[in-house]
Amino acid sequence: MRGHVDASKAFRLKHEAAHVIELIEEVAEPGHVVGHSYGGAVALHVACAVPQLVQSLCLYEPTLFSLLSAGTAADRTLHAEIVRLAASLQASIEEDFARSAPKSSRISGADTAPGLP
């Protein structure tokens, strides 16, 4: 994967994710996205930005995103972006699950996909 292109500009996950999105678009079909460590945040962004290109998503030993909330202003901004992306992705998964689950298998009070809080 290519590194951050211009260190003089403010860091944004969308810049890092853009490189991954370009690679997936070159293949021209949905792919499996695995994010390791910091790549977990990048993978989350990719999945939210172009869900039609992500067949599955796996975060392997992602960074402890909550540590960013106690960091610098830039860290807190990054943390807020990650929290927003994760919430958006979870909502999308829950909506897809609700649409695709047979009505007979829905349990009263269970309104989230398996494994999600």
Protein Blocks (a to p, Z undefined) as FASTA:
>chain_A
ZZdfblmbccdfklmmmmmmmmmmmnopacddddehjlmmmmmmmmmmmmmlmmbdcdeh
iacfklmmmmcfklmmmmmmmmmmmmmmmmmmmmmmmmmpcfklpcghiacdehiZZ
